[in-house]
């Protein structure tokens, strides 16, 4: 069942989205060679505590991290560890928080220093695809219009889309209806209506779309070992233009 949010609930989601965005950007500023992914996860826990929010991921289906942090060929669901970030890496962070019972969910990919131009293009194209997909989040469109746009743009640029993991509705629960795949047919799927809140999150691979899960039972990596990019926003469908709830606004964190 797709849940339409009422005005006071939308305001709660704005606050949750803002907190999630602030934490994500604060963590991105800490990414540097030599810093471990576990240190970033610990910093996330501290930032969440200071903001009066909690992780939407920690303990979810027994996930052990406060955020998902994934490097290079790791697609999503990476777990913070003693692994040190290296110059030339790309670091993907997915931050989901709960504030007053409502969830904000967003992700970004960070280049560490100067990276391979082909990988830089992957990041640029993926972020462009997210922005284009958000622009389609309007009443009268369908979920398939967003899905098809992501797939078409990725393929047009010589990349592939991950099929095992998809965007989703978000609100009081981390995963609500509808699912928002990064592939599909125009005109298919549920109609978008004002009051819907969805997480749009293209996961784009440089090579094959195939992924495999590591022994930790969480971390998804590309089957061919080539890099993957991930960007995400929580978006409110309005009567007119879409509202991105995870844009940075005024600073909440000190």
Legacy VTK file of the C-alpha trace (Angstrom):
# vtk DataFile Version 3.0
C-alpha trace
ASCII
DATASET POLYDATA
POINTS 254 float
0.000 0.000 0.000
1.351 3.409 -0.993
1.083 5.896 1.880
0.352 9.541 1.084
1.779 11.874 3.702
-0.289 14.633 5.262
1.101 18.185 5.676
2.319 17.747 9.262
3.927 14.426 8.316
5.656 16.043 5.350
7.149 18.634 7.684
8.518 15.832 9.858
10.046 14.257 6.767
11.622 17.579 5.783
13.331 17.685 9.150
14.495 14.069 8.858
15.740 14.650 5.316
17.638 17.736 6.347
19.343 15.899 9.204
20.283 13.004 6.912
21.738 15.423 4.368
23.738 17.355 6.963
25.242 14.165 8.333
26.076 12.825 4.870
27.860 16.036 3.891
29.721 16.207 7.204
30.958 12.652 6.666
31.968 13.388 3.073
34.220 16.159 4.385
36.048 13.602 6.566
36.923 11.264 3.699
40.712 11.261 3.207
43.531 8.797 2.504
44.410 6.789 5.591
41.052 7.186 7.309
39.379 3.827 7.866
35.819 3.042 6.904
35.232 2.087 10.542
36.312 5.556 11.645
33.784 7.069 9.251
31.064 4.823 10.673
32.053 5.865 14.211
31.926 9.522 13.166
28.441 8.902 11.787
27.328 7.551 15.163
28.691 10.654 16.905
27.026 13.038 14.440
23.704 11.248 14.773
23.869 11.415 18.551
24.712 15.133 18.463
21.764 15.779 16.118
19.344 13.831 18.310
18.654 11.206 15.646
19.459 7.538 15.260
20.560 5.291 12.440
17.824 3.764 10.303
20.269 1.034 9.274
21.865 -0.169 12.515
20.148 -3.420 13.459
17.881 -3.369 10.391
17.749 -7.056 9.458
20.815 -7.296 11.759
22.923 -4.850 9.717
25.939 -4.031 11.941
26.823 -0.486 10.792
25.442 2.998 11.397
25.800 3.764 7.678
26.608 1.816 4.541
30.108 2.644 3.299
31.315 0.974 0.106
34.558 1.405 -1.839
35.269 1.121 -5.556
33.765 -2.162 -6.840
31.545 -2.405 -3.752
28.064 -1.390 -4.888
26.067 -1.004 -1.665
25.739 -2.263 1.922
29.434 -2.060 2.763
30.261 -2.288 6.489
32.741 -0.002 8.249
35.946 -1.816 9.173
39.700 -1.388 9.641
40.129 -0.938 5.879
41.915 2.317 5.134
40.682 4.590 2.363
43.344 5.127 -0.307
44.118 7.965 -2.694
42.250 7.333 -5.938
39.396 5.420 -4.295
35.726 6.247 -4.679
33.771 6.047 -1.441
30.019 5.551 -1.474
28.119 6.448 1.677
24.433 5.767 2.279
23.047 7.565 5.328
19.587 6.843 6.681
18.382 8.375 9.946
15.260 8.348 12.083
14.081 11.638 13.552
10.856 11.740 15.572
9.809 8.459 13.961
10.401 9.604 10.373
13.209 8.577 8.034
15.550 10.579 5.827
17.619 8.559 3.360
20.377 9.768 1.015
23.649 8.667 -0.534
26.635 10.079 -2.383
29.853 8.939 -4.038
33.081 10.742 -3.113
36.278 10.777 -5.151
39.437 10.619 -3.038
41.937 12.906 -4.724
42.434 12.622 -8.473
40.735 9.523 -9.849
40.790 7.764 -13.208
38.932 9.941 -15.759
36.707 7.026 -16.745
35.659 6.554 -13.114
35.128 10.285 -12.716
32.812 10.151 -15.733
30.897 7.294 -14.075
30.298 9.467 -10.998
29.326 12.511 -13.065
26.881 10.580 -15.232
25.299 8.821 -12.241
24.700 12.088 -10.383
23.282 13.597 -13.579
20.953 10.610 -13.881
19.728 11.115 -10.315
18.940 14.761 -11.015
17.094 13.878 -14.211
15.130 11.142 -12.463
14.116 13.534 -9.682
12.768 15.966 -12.291
10.350 13.255 -13.463
8.875 12.782 -9.988
5.639 14.653 -10.758
1.927 13.849 -10.549
0.687 12.046 -13.648
3.980 10.317 -14.293
4.466 6.704 -13.301
7.263 4.944 -11.467
8.230 3.286 -14.758
8.976 6.698 -16.269
11.676 7.226 -13.643
12.942 3.653 -13.967
13.162 3.798 -17.753
14.961 7.144 -17.673
17.670 5.773 -15.361
18.149 2.661 -17.497
18.139 4.544 -20.801
20.632 7.179 -19.673
22.970 4.609 -18.143
22.973 2.449 -21.271
23.370 5.493 -23.520
26.585 6.295 -21.665
27.914 2.747 -21.880
27.101 1.759 -18.298
24.791 -0.812 -16.694
22.203 -0.633 -13.916
22.044 -2.853 -10.849
18.820 -4.857 -10.748
19.084 -6.591 -7.363
18.648 -3.373 -5.358
16.093 -0.645 -6.042
14.746 2.663 -4.817
11.654 2.648 -2.637
8.982 4.515 -0.796
10.125 5.918 2.534
8.395 7.410 5.556
7.906 5.843 8.955
9.509 2.711 7.517
12.801 2.533 5.649
11.247 0.548 2.818
7.665 1.335 1.874
5.723 0.926 -1.350
6.293 1.553 -4.159
9.548 0.004 -5.270
11.438 2.313 -7.642
13.700 0.147 -9.832
16.489 1.603 -11.944
15.125 -0.251 -14.968
11.705 -0.646 -16.518
9.181 0.566 -19.090
7.796 4.044 -19.551
4.141 4.250 -18.563
4.379 1.227 -16.267
3.993 0.978 -12.526
2.032 3.032 -9.996
1.026 6.602 -10.766
2.884 9.276 -8.839
0.604 11.348 -6.606
1.114 14.393 -4.407
2.042 13.299 -0.893
4.147 10.318 -1.954
7.725 10.252 -0.663
10.213 8.082 -2.511
13.930 7.381 -2.388
15.401 7.543 -5.890
18.828 5.914 -5.979
20.568 4.995 -9.224
23.273 2.360 -8.744
25.300 2.382 -11.928
28.154 0.009 -12.826
31.013 0.677 -15.191
30.929 -2.887 -16.506
28.495 -5.740 -15.978
25.239 -5.244 -14.110
25.827 -8.500 -12.247
26.693 -8.371 -8.551
27.646 -10.866 -5.891
27.460 -10.786 -2.095
30.619 -11.153 -0.015
31.100 -13.516 2.903
29.863 -10.889 5.376
26.411 -11.516 3.809
25.913 -7.771 3.236
28.488 -6.160 0.961
27.448 -6.297 -2.700
30.265 -6.033 -5.253
30.342 -5.950 -9.030
30.881 -9.407 -10.519
33.670 -8.129 -12.788
35.441 -6.023 -10.151
34.868 -2.743 -11.998
33.729 0.383 -10.127
30.152 1.265 -9.248
28.554 4.621 -8.369
25.586 5.392 -6.111
23.654 8.613 -5.462
20.305 8.980 -3.671
17.739 11.574 -2.608
14.470 11.356 -0.712
11.882 13.149 -2.853
8.391 14.477 -2.111
5.834 14.410 -4.922
3.951 17.712 -4.823
1.163 19.201 -6.924
3.843 20.776 -9.135
7.631 20.451 -9.052
9.239 17.709 -6.944
10.746 18.687 -3.604
14.058 17.071 -2.677
13.904 16.546 1.064
17.609 15.754 1.363
19.020 18.984 -0.062
21.180 20.828 2.432
19.405 23.795 3.924
20.503 25.629 7.071
23.099 23.852 9.169
21.713 21.822 12.048
24.977 20.228 13.138
27.512 22.141 15.215
LINES 1 255
254 0 1 2 3 4 5 6 7 8 9 10 11 12 13 14 15 16 17 18 19 20 21 22 23 24 25 26 27 28 29 30 31 32 33 34 35 36 37 38 39 40 41 42 43 44 45 46 47 48 49 50 51 52 53 54 55 56 57 58 59 60 61 62 63 64 65 66 67 68 69 70 71 72 73 74 75 76 77 78 79 80 81 82 83 84 85 86 87 88 89 90 91 92 93 94 95 96 97 98 99 100 101 102 103 104 105 106 107 108 109 110 111 112 113 114 115 116 117 118 119 120 121 122 123 124 125 126 127 128 129 130 131 132 133 134 135 136 137 138 139 140 141 142 143 144 145 146 147 148 149 150 151 152 153 154 155 156 157 158 159 160 161 162 163 164 165 166 167 168 169 170 171 172 173 174 175 176 177 178 179 180 181 182 183 184 185 186 187 188 189 190 191 192 193 194 195 196 197 198 199 200 201 202 203 204 205 206 207 208 209 210 211 212 213 214 215 216 217 218 219 220 221 222 223 224 225 226 227 228 229 230 231 232 233 234 235 236 237 238 239 240 241 242 243 244 245 246 247 248 249 250 251 252 253
